[in-house]
């Protein structure tokens, strides 16, 4: 009597099912790790783009400012306030956020009389402004922005030149 059959035995079927489950789990883990790392890269790219947009906005305002030192009311490491045409503009860090103020500034009291405030960048750990003076003129401002995204610290640093109200 012939004991060989064309079908699978129960043990062989269980071995094939276990191997298939193991391979499906492996592929699932690889896909999960890939998607997770891709999401992290997306967050870092967005944070880097936000940093560059904030720097560009600061550079635009600095370019439109007057180069005379008397028009620059506050020049500290963490904030700058200057006259830009008929309004006063200020950039400063508050509660780990980069804020832009625009309105009327009282130089005697060192406070804003009227202002509009807008959030330029969130999750900022450090903002440094370093104005460069030649005589009584502000010629440029070095801007450093440092933000955190997950475990990464991202930095954008550049020099914003003062063009005395003219955009080039």
Beta strands, then each sheet from edge to edge (+ up, - down):
strand 1: 72-75
strand 2: 79-84
strand 3: 87-94
strand 4: 97-106
strand 5: 111-122
strand 6: 124-134
strand 7: 137-149
strand 8: 152-161
sheet 1: 1+ 2- 3+ 4- 5+
sheet 2: 6+ 7- 8+
end
